[in-house]
């Protein structure tokens, strides 16, 4: 009987040790990479605007174009715009919201289909959608015939 109790106690201790060991595995935190793309949709009447999905194919180190201002040194940032500019990017054509007859709901639906396909493709490539940010640029008065919707999609994935 004593042997059975010691055997049961031994098995229980081993099982408890295995359970505790499974909780204390040390893992290194995941390292992520981030990317984004921007949707620009024209709201210029008569279909004269340009609507696109823009995706950069180049990386930039923000530190190269950053300066620190202080009370002692208040000089402006002298970064060269030509060095910041990206020349390699992916440009996907979208349809404008308006044509000569007015607003085109079919164009909006077509844009949604293309944008959704890009998002789904990226997610299938391991990217996780982090956030979507949208804004409108338009004066909004009677003389305003120009405007764009800008939507940014931000993604991350484990490196």
C-alpha positions as CSV (number, residue, x, y, z in Angstrom):
1,X,0.0,0.0,0.0
2,X,2.9,2.4,0.9
3,X,4.5,1.6,-2.5
4,X,1.3,2.5,-4.3
5,X,1.0,5.9,-2.4
6,X,4.7,6.7,-3.2
7,X,4.1,5.7,-6.9
8,X,0.9,7.9,-7.1
9,X,2.7,10.7,-5.4
10,X,5.7,10.4,-7.8
11,X,3.4,10.4,-10.8
12,X,1.5,13.4,-9.5
13,X,4.8,15.4,-8.9
14,X,6.1,14.6,-12.4
15,X,2.7,15.6,-13.9
16,X,2.7,18.9,-11.9
17,X,6.3,19.6,-13.0
18,X,5.4,19.1,-16.6
19,X,2.4,21.4,-16.3
20,X,4.4,24.1,-14.6
21,X,7.2,23.7,-17.2
22,X,4.8,24.2,-20.0
23,X,3.8,27.6,-18.5
24,X,7.3,28.8,-18.0
25,X,8.7,28.4,-21.5
26,X,10.7,31.4,-22.3
27,X,9.9,32.8,-25.7
28,X,11.5,35.8,-27.4
29,X,9.0,38.5,-28.3
30,X,7.9,38.6,-31.9
31,X,9.6,41.0,-34.3
32,X,7.2,42.7,-36.7
33,X,7.6,44.5,-40.0
34,X,5.0,47.0,-41.0
35,X,3.7,48.2,-44.4
36,X,0.9,50.3,-45.7
37,X,-0.8,51.3,-48.9
38,X,-2.9,54.4,-49.7
39,X,-6.1,54.7,-51.7
40,X,-6.7,58.0,-53.4
41,X,-10.2,58.4,-54.8
42,X,-11.2,61.4,-56.8
43,X,-14.4,63.3,-56.1
44,X,-13.9,65.7,-59.0
45,X,-17.0,66.1,-61.1
46,X,-17.2,65.0,-64.7
47,X,-14.7,62.1,-64.2
48,X,-11.6,64.3,-64.7
49,X,-9.9,63.2,-61.5
50,X,-7.5,60.3,-61.0
51,X,-8.1,57.5,-58.5
52,X,-5.4,55.0,-57.5
53,X,-4.0,52.6,-55.0
54,X,-0.4,53.6,-54.2
55,X,2.1,51.1,-52.6
56,X,5.7,52.0,-52.0
57,X,8.3,49.5,-53.2
58,X,11.1,51.3,-51.4
59,X,12.1,51.7,-47.8
60,X,13.2,55.0,-46.2
61,X,15.0,55.5,-42.9
62,X,13.0,58.4,-41.3
63,X,16.1,59.3,-39.2
64,X,17.8,60.5,-42.4
65,X,15.2,63.2,-42.8
66,X,14.6,64.2,-39.1
67,X,16.0,67.1,-37.3
68,X,15.5,68.2,-33.7
69,X,14.6,71.7,-32.9
70,X,15.3,73.4,-29.5
71,X,15.5,76.8,-28.0
72,X,19.2,76.9,-28.8
73,X,18.8,75.6,-32.4
74,X,15.6,76.5,-34.1
75,X,16.8,76.0,-37.7
76,X,14.5,74.4,-40.2
77,X,14.9,70.9,-41.5
78,X,17.0,71.0,-44.7
79,X,16.3,67.5,-46.0
80,X,16.4,67.2,-49.7
81,X,13.0,66.4,-51.1
82,X,14.6,64.5,-54.0
83,X,16.2,62.1,-51.5
84,X,12.9,61.5,-49.7
85,X,10.9,61.0,-52.9
86,X,10.2,57.4,-53.8
87,X,10.4,56.5,-57.5
88,X,9.6,52.8,-57.3
89,X,6.0,52.3,-56.4
90,X,3.0,50.2,-57.4
91,X,0.1,52.1,-58.9
92,X,-3.2,50.4,-59.2
93,X,-5.9,52.2,-61.3
94,X,-9.3,52.8,-59.7
95,X,-12.4,54.3,-61.2
96,X,-13.5,57.9,-60.3
97,X,-16.6,58.4,-58.2
98,X,-18.1,60.7,-60.8
99,X,-18.4,60.6,-64.6
100,X,-20.1,63.0,-67.0
101,X,-23.5,61.9,-65.8
102,X,-22.8,62.3,-62.1
103,X,-22.0,59.9,-59.3
104,X,-21.4,56.3,-60.5
105,X,-22.3,53.7,-57.8
106,X,-20.9,51.0,-60.1
107,X,-17.5,52.7,-60.0
108,X,-17.6,52.7,-56.1
109,X,-18.5,49.0,-56.1
110,X,-15.7,48.3,-58.6
111,X,-13.2,50.1,-56.4
112,X,-14.4,48.2,-53.3
113,X,-13.8,44.9,-55.2
114,X,-10.3,45.9,-56.2
115,X,-9.4,47.2,-52.7
116,X,-10.9,44.2,-51.0
117,X,-8.9,41.9,-53.3
118,X,-5.6,43.7,-52.4
119,X,-6.4,43.4,-48.7
120,X,-7.3,39.7,-49.0
121,X,-4.1,39.1,-51.0
122,X,-2.0,40.7,-48.4
123,X,-3.7,38.8,-45.6
124,X,-3.1,35.5,-47.5
125,X,0.6,36.6,-47.7
126,X,0.7,36.7,-43.9
127,X,0.0,40.4,-43.3
128,X,-2.4,41.3,-40.5
129,X,-4.6,44.4,-40.9
130,X,-3.8,46.8,-38.1
131,X,-5.8,49.9,-38.9
132,X,-7.5,51.9,-41.5
133,X,-7.4,55.7,-41.5
134,X,-9.5,57.9,-43.8
135,X,-9.7,61.6,-44.6
136,X,-11.2,64.0,-47.1
137,X,-9.5,66.9,-48.8
138,X,-11.9,69.5,-50.0
139,X,-12.7,73.2,-49.5
140,X,-16.4,72.4,-49.4
141,X,-17.8,75.7,-50.6
142,X,-19.8,76.6,-53.7
143,X,-16.7,77.3,-55.7
144,X,-15.0,74.0,-54.8
145,X,-14.9,71.5,-57.7
146,X,-12.0,69.4,-56.4
147,X,-11.6,66.8,-53.7
148,X,-10.2,63.5,-52.9
149,X,-10.8,60.7,-50.4
150,X,-7.6,59.3,-48.9
151,X,-7.6,56.0,-47.1
152,X,-4.5,54.4,-45.5
153,X,-4.4,50.7,-44.7
154,X,-1.7,49.6,-42.2
155,X,-0.5,46.0,-41.9
156,X,2.0,44.1,-39.8
157,X,3.5,40.6,-39.9
158,X,6.1,38.6,-38.0
159,X,9.5,38.9,-39.6
